[in-house]
């Protein structure tokens, strides 16, 4: 495995979670009582991560810290944790059922842990609850960074928000002028169900579809008037979504209903 534990203990692990790297190698992330940085001792109130307020206990914050450390170290060598890993599926309920249920308490106890939880589970949030929800969560993270970001560099929490800067672009949250182009693009909305995994498909060598979609969607060149359009864009990301699009397009009877302006223009 490529996971390195910074310190070892002779005691058996209390918790182990399976993580898969993008190339499929198995790593075991284990939390020992005496491994790594001890949380809560001498920390400021909003980074104690002791379970003193909110609904998340100390052990869960420690596990999250270890996961964040592995992801951060992996990103430095181009091998971040695979966002399809089951560990993120298990982390998302921590965010939705515990952190958001008492957001003020979680922030007071472990604000940087809350930020990590949002960044790490954002792709899962989009898959389960849609792009709009993922944008809401990212905006929440932005608000926390505005208030507490200055202290992050001084803390021991292993998070660099810049590692996740691309999420804002892929989610279409950065408006732009389309490089000053006078072209107008009409975007079909009949394939919106095939674009719910931008963050899942926005990385790797097949990521262009998600990035082009987000770029056009957030640009001033977009128009909702097909008669004024120079270009027409059909959103569909790679993987199963693209296969479904090809299947739909194979039926000429449904093609015109889905894309009524193809024949006209």
NUMARLO-173847 format. One record per residue: x negated, y, z of N, C-alpha, C in turn. Coordinates in Angstrom, 3 decimals. Layout:
BEGIN
REC,X,Y,Z,X,Y,Z,X,Y,Z
...
//
This chain:
BEGIN
REC,-0.840,-1.195,0.000,0.000,0.000,0.000,-0.866,1.232,0.000
REC,-0.258,2.357,-0.454,-1.022,3.605,-0.509,-0.722,4.500,0.674
REC,0.105,4.004,1.594,0.430,4.785,2.788,-0.689,4.677,3.816
REC,-1.138,5.789,4.305,-2.172,5.806,5.352,-1.571,6.345,6.631
REC,-1.642,5.590,7.693,-1.202,6.052,9.000,-2.379,6.743,9.675
REC,-2.157,7.971,10.147,-3.275,8.761,10.676,-3.854,8.155,11.957
REC,-3.057,7.474,12.751,-3.602,6.857,13.959,-2.896,5.534,14.182
REC,-3.547,4.616,14.857,-2.972,3.295,15.086,-2.815,3.035,16.573
REC,-1.870,2.183,16.892,-1.652,1.805,18.282,-1.564,0.297,18.358
REC,-1.936,-0.247,19.502,-1.846,-1.691,19.680,-0.428,-2.127,19.974
REC,0.454,-1.150,20.245,1.831,-1.513,20.543,2.579,-1.822,19.255
REC,3.582,-2.730,19.321,4.350,-3.048,18.110,5.175,-1.853,17.671
REC,5.438,-1.738,16.376,6.201,-0.591,15.871,7.631,-0.601,16.373
REC,8.129,0.594,16.705,9.505,0.726,17.151,10.457,0.783,15.978
REC,10.017,1.430,14.894,10.890,1.579,13.738,10.060,1.363,12.479
REC,10.651,0.691,11.512,10.001,0.546,10.213,11.024,0.804,9.126
REC,10.622,1.567,8.113,11.506,1.855,6.999,10.763,1.562,5.719
REC,11.453,0.988,4.748,10.795,0.650,3.499,10.841,1.832,2.544
REC,9.714,2.107,1.944,9.602,3.173,0.965,8.973,2.586,-0.285
REC,9.410,3.046,-1.434,8.843,2.580,-2.680,8.235,3.750,-3.430
REC,7.014,3.589,-3.862,6.362,4.622,-4.665,6.910,4.539,-6.075
REC,6.672,5.568,-6.911,7.184,5.543,-8.286,6.714,4.349,-9.087
REC,5.599,3.747,-8.727,5.122,2.594,-9.480,5.546,1.285,-8.833
REC,6.368,1.366,-7.803,6.955,0.179,-7.224,6.201,-0.449,-6.086
REC,5.094,0.107,-5.671,4.361,-0.502,-4.566,5.092,-0.265,-3.256
REC,5.072,-1.250,-2.407,5.812,-1.190,-1.151,4.962,-0.585,-0.053
REC,5.572,0.320,0.663,4.890,0.896,1.817,5.792,0.752,3.024
REC,5.209,0.497,4.156,5.971,0.412,5.391,5.632,1.614,6.252
REC,6.659,2.413,6.533,6.454,3.583,7.378,6.924,3.222,8.772
REC,5.997,3.154,9.702,6.323,2.709,11.050,6.042,3.811,12.054
REC,6.923,3.929,13.017,6.759,4.944,14.046,6.416,4.266,15.364
REC,5.193,4.549,15.876,4.775,4.039,17.161,4.930,5.116,18.229
REC,4.957,4.703,19.454,5.035,5.686,20.527,3.816,6.591,20.524
REC,2.653,6.048,20.178,1.415,6.802,20.292,0.788,7.092,18.935
REC,1.603,7.212,17.867,1.066,7.466,16.539,1.323,8.897,16.129
REC,0.330,9.513,15.489,0.519,10.830,14.902,0.631,11.919,15.946
REC,1.273,13.025,15.524,1.412,14.182,16.393,2.614,13.997,17.296
REC,2.446,14.223,18.555,3.548,14.117,19.499,4.384,15.384,19.434
REC,5.686,15.196,19.256,6.567,16.338,19.132,7.042,16.813,20.497
REC,7.267,18.087,20.602,7.944,18.626,21.762,7.039,19.155,22.850
REC,5.754,18.819,22.831,4.866,19.258,23.896,4.252,20.609,23.525
REC,4.641,21.646,24.214,4.104,22.964,23.959,4.636,23.627,22.718
REC,5.661,23.060,22.098,6.202,23.634,20.872,7.203,24.735,21.197
REC,7.376,25.633,20.241,8.397,26.651,20.393,9.765,25.990,20.362
REC,10.760,26.675,20.901,12.068,26.047,21.078,12.644,25.538,19.764
REC,12.445,26.256,18.681,13.055,25.838,17.426,12.221,24.801,16.668
REC,11.112,24.356,17.237,10.356,23.282,16.613,9.950,22.211,17.635
REC,10.705,22.125,18.724,10.408,21.101,19.734,10.731,19.707,19.210
REC,11.830,19.592,18.441,12.236,18.315,17.844,12.350,17.230,18.913
REC,12.936,17.586,20.030,13.016,16.679,21.177,14.398,16.093,21.390
REC,15.353,16.507,20.573,16.728,16.080,20.807,17.388,16.856,21.918
REC,16.777,17.971,22.305,17.313,18.772,23.408,18.593,19.501,23.065
REC,18.815,19.771,21.777,20.075,20.379,21.335,20.433,19.780,19.994
REC,21.709,19.863,19.657,22.161,19.221,18.434,22.413,17.744,18.653
REC,22.637,17.020,17.542,23.022,15.613,17.611,21.922,14.650,17.170
REC,20.797,15.169,16.730,19.703,14.321,16.250,18.734,14.049,17.393
REC,18.407,12.777,17.609,17.525,12.450,18.730,16.052,12.577,18.346
REC,15.215,12.520,19.330,13.777,12.696,19.155,13.177,11.672,18.191
REC,13.591,10.425,18.321,13.045,9.374,17.459,13.352,9.605,15.987
REC,14.545,10.106,15.704,14.913,10.378,14.317,14.086,11.519,13.745
REC,13.864,12.564,14.559,13.000,13.659,14.103,11.589,13.147,13.825
REC,11.087,12.239,14.681,9.742,11.701,14.486,9.661,10.884,13.194
REC,10.681,10.060,12.957,10.716,9.290,11.717,10.737,10.214,10.503
REC,11.538,11.268,10.589,11.622,12.224,9.495,10.277,12.895,9.253
REC,9.614,13.248,10.329,8.294,13.879,10.197,7.323,12.959,9.453
REC,7.336,11.672,9.811,6.448,10.711,9.152,6.765,10.595,7.665
REC,8.052,10.557,7.336,8.460,10.481,5.925,8.007,11.727,5.179
REC,8.183,12.891,5.805,7.757,14.136,5.163,6.244,14.148,4.942
REC,5.504,13.638,5.910,4.057,13.619,5.786,3.619,12.733,4.624
REC,4.263,11.586,4.492,3.929,10.672,3.393,4.272,11.320,2.053
REC,5.437,11.957,1.974,5.846,12.592,0.723,4.901,13.734,0.360
REC,4.532,14.550,1.348,3.643,15.684,1.087,2.269,15.218,0.627
REC,1.734,14.211,1.297,0.427,13.687,0.897,0.502,13.069,-0.491
REC,1.601,12.363,-0.765,1.763,11.751,-2.078,1.845,12.770,-3.195
REC,2.522,13.892,-2.938,2.639,14.929,-3.964,1.286,15.529,-4.316
REC,0.378,15.534,-3.392,-0.944,16.096,-3.664,-1.749,15.227,-4.630
REC,-1.391,13.954,-4.724,-2.094,13.066,-5.657,-1.166,12.594,-6.774
REC,-0.015,13.244,-6.907,0.899,12.917,-7.995,1.703,11.661,-7.788
REC,1.892,11.246,-6.529,2.657,10.023,-6.257,3.615,10.264,-5.097
REC,4.532,11.187,-5.298,5.541,11.453,-4.281,6.447,10.237,-4.117
REC,7.134,10.190,-2.994,8.063,9.081,-2.764,9.141,9.070,-3.841
REC,9.498,7.888,-4.259,10.535,7.725,-5.271,11.870,8.190,-4.703
REC,12.500,9.174,-5.368,13.752,9.722,-4.840,14.887,8.707,-4.876
REC,14.681,7.591,-5.574,15.704,6.533,-5.593,15.539,5.547,-4.445
REC,14.548,5.773,-3.593,14.300,4.867,-2.479,15.492,4.827,-1.528
REC,15.721,3.656,-0.948,16.835,3.511,-0.017,16.634,4.324,1.258
REC,15.409,4.785,1.511,15.186,5.582,2.715,15.943,6.907,2.623
REC,16.057,7.475,1.414,16.769,8.735,1.267,18.277,8.528,1.365
REC,18.719,7.359,0.934,20.126,7.020,1.098,20.490,6.946,2.571
REC,19.558,6.476,3.402,19.818,6.384,4.840,19.634,7.731,5.537
REC,18.821,8.628,4.959,18.610,9.942,5.564,19.787,10.890,5.318
REC,20.468,10.735,4.199,21.522,11.695,3.864,22.634,11.742,4.912
REC,23.073,10.608,5.467,24.066,10.685,6.548,23.553,11.419,7.786
REC,22.249,11.393,8.032,21.699,12.173,9.147,21.993,13.652,8.920
REC,21.837,14.086,7.684,22.125,15.489,7.356,23.613,15.788,7.454
REC,24.426,14.974,6.803,25.852,15.289,6.700,26.617,15.037,7.998
REC,26.245,13.979,8.727,27.029,13.599,9.902,26.470,14.133,11.218
REC,25.175,14.417,11.261,24.571,14.863,12.514,24.118,16.321,12.451
REC,23.317,16.659,11.467,22.790,18.023,11.397,23.890,19.028,11.087
REC,24.656,18.792,10.045,25.686,19.762,9.660,26.835,19.805,10.663
REC,27.005,18.738,11.431,28.061,18.721,12.449,27.755,19.674,13.595
REC,26.478,19.925,13.851,26.045,20.912,14.849,24.808,21.593,14.293
REC,25.021,22.399,13.280,23.902,22.999,12.548,23.078,23.913,13.446
REC,23.740,24.743,14.232,23.023,25.664,15.114,22.157,24.901,16.108
REC,22.691,23.812,16.661,21.924,23.018,17.609,20.718,22.351,16.965
REC,20.899,21.837,15.737,19.788,21.193,15.037,18.692,22.197,14.707
REC,19.089,23.383,14.265,18.115,24.423,13.933,17.355,24.859,15.175
REC,18.066,25.007,16.271,17.426,25.412,17.529,16.402,24.385,17.982
REC,16.688,23.111,17.743,15.811,22.044,18.201,14.658,21.779,17.244
REC,14.923,21.814,15.924,13.905,21.375,14.963,14.187,21.973,13.591
REC,13.970,23.274,13.462,14.345,23.956,12.228,13.574,23.429,11.022
REC,12.297,23.104,11.193,11.524,22.617,10.056,11.915,21.188,9.692
REC,12.399,20.435,10.670,12.959,19.130,10.370,14.235,19.253,9.555
REC,15.053,20.259,9.860,16.265,20.508,9.072,15.887,20.838,7.635
REC,14.859,21.672,7.464,14.409,22.009,6.116,13.928,20.762,5.375
REC,13.134,19.942,6.043,12.665,18.704,5.409,13.832,17.826,4.989
REC,14.800,17.707,5.868,15.945,16.851,5.584,16.696,17.335,4.346
REC,16.857,18.640,4.206,17.540,19.189,3.030,16.727,18.908,1.768
REC,15.431,19.227,1.800,14.615,19.040,0.607,14.523,17.571,0.205
REC,14.322,16.696,1.180,14.136,15.282,0.873,15.407,14.621,0.358
REC,16.564,15.071,0.821,17.815,14.408,0.440,18.595,15.157,-0.636
REC,18.041,16.229,-1.169,18.778,17.022,-2.154,19.176,16.209,-3.398
REC,18.270,15.374,-3.956,18.708,14.549,-5.089,19.867,13.620,-4.728
REC,19.835,13.056,-3.534,20.923,12.190,-3.101,22.210,12.983,-2.922
REC,22.103,14.216,-2.428,23.278,15.067,-2.264,23.942,15.338,-3.602
REC,23.138,15.575,-4.630,23.714,15.841,-5.952,24.434,14.613,-6.495
REC,23.833,13.447,-6.323,24.446,12.217,-6.820,25.771,11.942,-6.115
REC,25.779,12.098,-4.805,26.962,11.738,-4.027,28.033,12.827,-4.021
REC,27.624,14.091,-3.976,28.596,15.173,-3.773,28.592,16.236,-4.864
REC,27.765,16.073,-5.893,27.804,16.976,-7.023,26.770,18.085,-6.985
REC,26.581,18.697,-8.146,25.571,19.739,-8.299,25.886,20.966,-7.458
REC,27.168,21.336,-7.387,27.543,22.520,-6.608,27.159,22.354,-5.143
REC,27.354,21.153,-4.607,26.991,20.903,-3.217,25.475,20.969,-3.033
REC,24.724,20.435,-3.979,23.269,20.509,-3.899,22.803,21.965,-3.906
REC,23.444,22.793,-4.698,23.098,24.217,-4.727,23.408,24.878,-3.388
REC,24.516,24.516,-2.782,24.856,25.074,-1.467,23.796,24.722,-0.430
REC,23.368,23.466,-0.432,22.363,23.032,0.537,21.031,23.736,0.308
REC,20.659,23.921,-0.955,19.410,24.612,-1.243,19.491,26.077,-0.816
REC,20.655,26.676,-0.958,20.834,28.052,-0.488,20.727,28.124,1.033
REC,21.215,27.090,1.724,21.052,27.024,3.176,19.580,26.961,3.546
REC,18.816,26.172,2.791,17.377,26.080,3.042,16.702,27.431,2.801
REC,17.134,28.145,1.773,16.569,29.471,1.499,16.804,30.420,2.671
REC,18.002,30.351,3.232,18.321,31.220,4.369,17.443,30.899,5.572
REC,17.218,29.609,5.824,16.350,29.217,6.933,14.912,29.670,6.695
REC,14.458,29.572,5.453,13.094,30.009,5.149,12.938,31.514,5.313
REC,13.989,32.251,4.984,13.935,33.698,5.167,13.748,34.054,6.638
REC,14.385,33.277,7.520,14.351,33.591,8.949,13.157,32.964,9.662
REC,12.797,31.740,9.263,11.769,31.009,10.018,10.531,30.676,9.186
REC,10.498,31.072,7.932,9.410,30.668,7.048,8.037,31.127,7.488
REC,7.958,32.300,8.103,6.651,32.824,8.511,5.954,31.922,9.525
REC,6.728,31.230,10.337,6.133,30.377,11.360,5.773,28.990,10.869
REC,6.186,28.637,9.651,5.944,27.286,9.164,4.454,26.995,9.016
REC,3.710,27.960,8.488,2.270,27.749,8.300,1.542,27.562,9.624
REC,2.071,28.138,10.693,1.434,28.029,11.999,1.865,26.774,12.755
REC,2.890,26.119,12.258,3.390,24.928,12.939,2.609,23.695,12.484
REC,2.890,22.583,13.108,2.247,21.328,12.721,3.138,20.484,11.820
REC,4.285,21.026,11.448,5.216,20.252,10.612,4.653,20.166,9.186
REC,4.559,18.965,8.601,3.860,18.771,7.315,4.722,19.077,6.095
REC,5.280,20.264,6.030,6.172,20.642,4.922,5.615,21.844,4.182
REC,5.592,21.766,2.860,5.279,22.904,2.007,6.462,23.094,1.061
REC,7.297,24.105,1.283,8.475,24.305,0.426,8.137,24.442,-1.048
REC,6.916,24.868,-1.367,6.530,25.013,-2.769,6.550,23.671,-3.505
REC,6.447,22.566,-2.766,6.498,21.248,-3.392,7.853,20.969,-4.037
REC,8.874,21.700,-3.613,10.226,21.450,-4.102,10.776,22.637,-4.895
REC,9.868,23.526,-5.319,10.300,24.730,-6.034,11.019,24.395,-7.333
REC,10.668,23.269,-7.954,11.294,22.926,-9.224,12.775,22.607,-9.076
REC,13.210,22.257,-7.852,14.615,21.941,-7.650,15.508,23.120,-8.014
REC,15.051,24.317,-7.700,15.845,25.513,-7.979,16.037,25.693,-9.483
REC,14.999,25.411,-10.233,15.093,25.529,-11.684,15.995,24.444,-12.260
REC,15.796,23.208,-11.823,16.573,22.100,-12.378,18.055,22.234,-12.024
REC,18.355,22.833,-10.887,19.754,23.045,-10.501,20.353,24.283,-11.160
REC,19.590,24.970,-11.987,20.108,26.127,-12.715,20.363,27.326,-11.833
REC,19.482,27.560,-10.859,19.688,28.652,-9.905,18.771,29.841,-10.170
REC,18.091,29.830,-11.313,17.202,30.934,-11.658,17.671,31.568,-12.969
REC,18.397,32.662,-12.863,18.884,33.342,-14.046,17.751,33.949,-14.856
REC,17.954,34.087,-16.147,16.915,34.638,-17.022,17.556,35.178,-18.296
REC,16.760,35.833,-19.121,17.257,36.506,-20.325,17.007,35.707,-21.591
REC,16.710,34.430,-21.466,16.411,33.579,-22.633,15.278,34.169,-23.466
REC,14.283,34.727,-22.768,13.109,35.333,-23.418,13.500,36.423,-24.400
REC,14.644,37.070,-24.143,15.067,38.177,-24.998,15.683,37.755,-26.312
REC,15.960,36.481,-26.482,16.517,35.985,-27.743,17.948,36.480,-27.951
REC,18.278,36.772,-29.204,19.636,37.197,-29.557,20.537,36.015,-29.879
REC,19.981,34.813,-29.885,20.777,33.619,-30.156,21.827,33.413,-29.067
REC,22.964,32.867,-29.467,24.023,32.546,-28.524,24.292,31.045,-28.582
REC,24.393,30.441,-27.381,24.538,28.991,-27.279,25.865,28.657,-26.613
REC,26.616,27.801,-27.260,27.862,27.290,-26.664,27.571,25.912,-26.078
REC,27.964,25.704,-24.818,27.698,24.436,-24.149,29.010,23.696,-23.911
REC,29.081,22.498,-24.442,30.273,21.680,-24.221,30.387,21.263,-22.753
REC,31.604,21.248,-22.231,31.829,20.786,-20.860,32.486,19.415,-20.822
REC,32.622,18.793,-21.987,33.289,17.486,-22.052,32.389,16.342,-21.610
REC,31.140,16.638,-21.317,30.233,15.589,-20.836,29.702,15.920,-19.434
REC,30.450,16.732,-18.692,29.977,17.147,-17.369,29.791,15.966,-16.419
REC,30.537,14.884,-16.649,30.382,13.717,-15.782,29.077,12.973,-16.048
REC,28.372,13.341,-17.111,27.110,12.688,-17.450,25.897,13.506,-17.002
REC,26.153,14.537,-16.211,25.050,15.421,-15.795,25.028,15.619,-14.288
REC,25.367,14.586,-13.542,25.413,14.682,-12.083,24.115,14.238,-11.422
REC,23.098,13.952,-12.213,21.842,13.465,-11.629,20.661,14.274,-12.165
REC,20.772,15.576,-12.136,19.696,16.415,-12.658,18.390,16.182,-11.917
REC,18.472,16.140,-10.591,17.253,15.998,-9.800,16.661,14.601,-9.934
REC,17.506,13.613,-10.163,17.009,12.250,-10.374,16.297,12.141,-11.713
REC,16.815,12.839,-12.719,16.268,12.707,-14.072,15.373,13.882,-14.459
REC,15.173,14.837,-13.535,14.406,16.037,-13.850,12.918,15.908,-13.667
REC,12.414,14.695,-13.496,10.988,14.461,-13.362,10.546,13.349,-14.284
REC,9.265,13.308,-14.581,8.750,12.273,-15.459,8.802,12.666,-16.924
REC,8.430,11.734,-17.797,8.290,12.062,-19.209,9.628,12.144,-19.947
REC,10.732,11.803,-19.297,12.052,11.904,-19.922,12.873,13.031,-19.310
REC,12.206,14.016,-18.730,12.899,15.047,-17.958,13.428,16.200,-18.802
REC,13.080,16.244,-20.077,13.409,17.416,-20.894,14.911,17.687,-20.946
REC,15.725,16.643,-21.022,17.169,16.849,-21.155,17.733,17.639,-19.983
REC,17.321,17.284,-18.757,17.818,17.990,-17.578,17.309,19.424,-17.544
REC,16.049,19.640,-17.928,15.476,20.987,-17.877,16.064,21.902,-18.946
REC,16.242,21.393,-20.155,16.849,22.204,-21.215,18.278,22.572,-20.837
REC,19.013,21.618,-20.295,20.384,21.879,-19.854,20.413,23.004,-18.827
REC,19.589,22.900,-17.791,19.582,23.907,-16.731,19.108,25.266,-17.242
REC,18.131,25.254,-18.150,17.617,26.511,-18.699,18.709,27.250,-19.468
REC,19.393,26.536,-20.352,20.435,27.183,-21.147,21.616,27.609,-20.280
REC,21.972,26.766,-19.327,23.123,27.046,-18.470,22.931,28.311,-17.645
REC,21.714,28.600,-17.249,21.456,29.743,-16.377,20.971,30.975,-17.144
REC,20.971,30.915,-18.486,20.461,32.017,-19.287,21.545,32.942,-19.814
REC,21.134,34.147,-20.179,22.077,35.133,-20.712,22.513,34.807,-22.131
REC,21.863,33.841,-22.780,22.225,33.479,-24.144,23.445,32.565,-24.215
REC,23.935,32.117,-23.069,25.099,31.230,-23.044,26.362,32.015,-23.352
REC,27.241,31.439,-24.159,28.505,32.071,-24.486,29.634,31.054,-24.350
REC,30.806,31.515,-23.937,31.967,30.629,-23.870,32.858,30.783,-25.098
REC,32.361,31.519,-26.100,33.098,31.732,-27.347,32.412,30.944,-28.461
REC,32.980,29.826,-28.870,32.319,29.007,-29.898,32.179,29.729,-31.240
REC,33.061,30.667,-31.523,32.974,31.382,-32.794,31.772,32.323,-32.839
REC,31.271,32.704,-31.680,30.119,33.605,-31.625,28.805,32.846,-31.468
REC,28.858,31.521,-31.390,27.676,30.730,-31.096,26.832,30.456,-32.335
REC,25.542,30.468,-32.146,24.583,30.060,-33.178,24.189,28.600,-33.015
REC,24.180,28.143,-31.765,23.797,26.777,-31.454,24.830,26.158,-30.523
REC,24.965,24.845,-30.614,25.884,24.110,-29.756,25.099,23.041,-29.007
REC,25.323,22.974,-27.707,24.544,22.067,-26.867,25.465,21.071,-26.178
REC,25.101,19.786,-26.270,25.859,18.715,-25.623,25.013,18.178,-24.473
REC,25.357,18.482,-23.219,24.542,18.016,-22.077,24.714,16.519,-21.842
REC,23.618,15.824,-21.722,23.603,14.418,-21.316,22.173,14.078,-20.942
REC,21.987,13.589,-19.728,20.641,13.300,-19.250,20.271,11.860,-19.564
REC,18.969,11.567,-19.506,18.522,10.242,-19.915,18.964,9.187,-18.909
REC,18.859,7.947,-19.333,19.275,6.852,-18.469,20.681,6.396,-18.812
REC,21.421,5.959,-17.817,22.763,5.451,-18.031,23.686,6.497,-18.642
REC,23.506,7.766,-18.242,24.363,8.828,-18.764,24.208,8.966,-20.276
REC,22.985,8.909,-20.757,22.762,9.038,-22.198,23.315,7.830,-22.938
REC,23.190,6.652,-22.354,23.762,5.446,-22.966,25.277,5.581,-23.083
REC,25.906,6.138,-22.064,27.359,6.337,-22.109,27.740,7.340,-23.193
REC,26.928,8.384,-23.366,27.214,9.357,-24.418,27.156,8.699,-25.788
REC,26.140,7.898,-26.029,26.028,7.211,-27.318,27.215,6.289,-27.552
REC,27.675,5.654,-26.500,28.827,4.760,-26.631,30.082,5.547,-27.004
REC,30.269,6.699,-26.386,31.435,7.524,-26.705,31.366,8.048,-28.132
REC,30.169,8.419,-28.551,30.008,8.973,-29.899,30.150,7.913,-30.985
REC,30.064,6.642,-30.605,30.180,5.577,-31.602,31.599,5.416,-32.109
REC,32.572,5.999,-31.407,33.976,5.933,-31.826,34.337,7.240,-32.529
REC,34.440,7.252,-33.847,34.723,8.494,-34.571,36.064,9.116,-34.212
REC,36.988,8.295,-33.709,38.308,8.839,-33.369,38.245,9.763,-32.158
REC,37.339,9.461,-31.238,37.239,10.302,-30.056,36.220,11.407,-30.194
REC,35.403,11.346,-31.254,34.321,12.299,-31.416,34.837,13.724,-31.594
REC,35.852,13.896,-32.425,36.365,15.233,-32.675,37.045,15.806,-31.438
REC,37.690,14.958,-30.645,38.329,15.430,-29.419,37.296,15.900,-28.398
REC,36.175,15.216,-28.346,35.133,15.591,-27.403,34.370,16.835,-27.857
REC,34.102,16.901,-29.150,33.284,17.989,-29.686,34.008,18.632,-30.877
REC,35.050,19.411,-30.615,35.922,19.919,-31.682,35.257,20.892,-32.637
REC,34.108,21.444,-32.267,33.495,22.460,-33.123,32.397,21.888,-34.033
REC,32.139,20.601,-33.910,31.112,20.013,-34.750,31.481,20.093,-36.227
REC,32.708,19.728,-36.544,33.141,19.726,-37.941,33.287,21.145,-38.484
REC,33.673,22.071,-37.619,33.899,23.459,-38.066,32.593,24.190,-38.340
REC,31.555,23.854,-37.599,30.301,24.603,-37.729,29.177,23.715,-38.258
//
